[in-house]
Amino acid sequence: MSLATPLPLLLSLLLFTTPLPTASANEAETHLHFFFHDVVSGLSPTAIRVAQAPTTSLSTTGFGAVVMIDDPLTEGPDRNSKLLGHAQGMYALASQEEAGLLMAMNLAFVSGDFNGSTLAVLGRNTVLSGVREMPVVGGSGKFRFARRYALARTHQFDLFTGDAVVEYDVYVRHE
């Protein structure tokens, strides 16, 4: 077999192949830091179980439960610190072996430079791990075309009520 046929093909591929776009000069890098308050107890919960499988109550991990959230995002760990936004969406207990959640939420900001903008987070959250990483898959407003990741760390968890405060560091690249 001669090299005559593959060589023009190879040259054509090299000539017409364009590199994937990298971060453009007009993109911004933003680091956000806030606290997520997941309240499942009391008269005004911010996280409510809306569905579960027939076997969920038999599971040690709560496998099969689906929880809708409208969790406040605050500047500090105290619930009464400045409100920055809300985590709105849901999480589902998706593991039979560990406390593993499927998180699907929008971080909707209501103050500051990002008022009216959102970030979309979709990923796995193993809540007993020290640090959890979840992908940022999009955004709106000032976060249009956002991508990168969110790091979550449990700041406080009440074993009696199930309420949690989670510290988030979100790193995004956006227009």
Residue pairs with C-beta under 8 A, 6 or more apart in sequence:
23 173
26 175
27 173
27 174
27 175
28 173
28 174
28 175
29 171
29 172
29 173
30 143
30 170
30 171
30 172
30 173
30 174
31 169
31 170
31 171
32 114
32 168
32 169
32 170
32 172
33 167
33 168
33 169
33 170
34 73
34 74
34 75
34 84
34 85
34 167
34 168
34 170
35 73
35 74
35 75
35 76
35 77
35 81
35 155
35 165
35 166
35 167
35 168
36 71
36 72
36 73
36 87
36 152
36 165
36 166
36 167
36 168
37 46
37 71
37 72
37 73
37 74
37 79
37 163
37 164
37 165
38 46
38 47
38 69
38 71
38 163
38 164
38 165
38 166
39 45
39 46
39 47
39 71
39 163
40 47
40 48
40 49
40 67
40 161
40 162
40 163
41 158
41 161
41 162
41 163
42 161
46 69
46 70
46 71
46 72
47 67
47 68
47 69
47 70
47 71
48 67
48 68
49 65
49 66
49 67
50 66
50 67
50 68
50 90
51 65
51 66
52 62
52 64
52 65
52 66
53 63
53 64
53 65
55 63
55 64
56 62
56 63
56 64
56 65
56 93
59 93
59 96
61 93
61 95
61 96
61 97
61 98
61 99
61 100
62 93
62 99
63 93
63 94
63 95
63 96
64 92
64 93
65 92
65 93
66 90
66 91
66 92
66 93
67 90
67 91
67 92
67 93
68 89
68 90
69 87
69 88
69 89
69 90
69 91
69 105
70 86
70 87
70 88
71 86
71 87
71 88
72 79
72 83
72 85
72 86
73 83
73 84
73 85
73 86
73 87
73 107
73 109
73 168
74 80
74 81
74 82
74 83
74 84
75 81
75 82
75 84
76 82
77 155
77 156
77 165
77 167
79 165
82 111
83 110
83 111
84 109
84 110
84 111
84 112
85 107
85 108
85 109
85 110
85 111
85 114
86 107
86 108
86 110
87 105
87 106
87 107
87 108
88 105
88 106
88 108
89 103
89 104
89 105
89 106
90 104
90 105
91 101
91 102
91 103
91 104
91 105
91 125
92 101
92 102
93 99
93 100
93 101
94 100
94 101
94 102
94 124
95 126
98 126
98 128
99 126
99 127
99 128
100 124
100 125
100 126
100 127
101 124
101 125
101 126
101 127
102 123
102 124
102 125
103 121
103 122
103 123
103 124
103 125
103 134
104 121
104 122
105 120
105 121
105 122
106 118
106 119
106 120
106 121
107 118
107 119
107 120
107 121
107 170
108 118
109 115
109 116
109 117
109 118
110 116
113 142
114 141
114 142
114 143
116 141
117 139
117 140
117 141
117 142
117 143
118 139
118 140
118 141
118 143
119 136
119 138
119 139
119 143
119 146
119 150
119 170
119 172
120 136
120 137
120 138
120 139
120 146
121 134
121 135
121 136
121 137
121 150
122 134
122 135
122 137
123 133
123 134
123 135
124 132
124 134
125 132
125 134
125 152
126 132
127 154
130 153
131 151
131 152
131 153
132 151
132 152
132 153
133 149
133 150
133 151
133 152
134 149
134 150
134 152
135 147
135 148
135 149
135 150
136 146
136 147
136 148
136 149
136 150
136 170
136 171
136 172
137 147
138 145
138 146
138 147
139 145
139 146
139 172
139 174
142 174
142 175
143 172
143 174
144 174
144 175
145 174
145 175
146 172
146 173
146 174
147 172
147 173
147 174
148 170
148 171
148 172
148 173
149 170
149 171
150 168
150 169
150 170
150 171
151 168
151 169
151 170
151 171
152 166
152 167
152 168
153 166
153 167
154 164
154 165
154 166
154 167
155 165
155 166
155 167
156 164
156 165
157 163
157 164
157 165
158 164
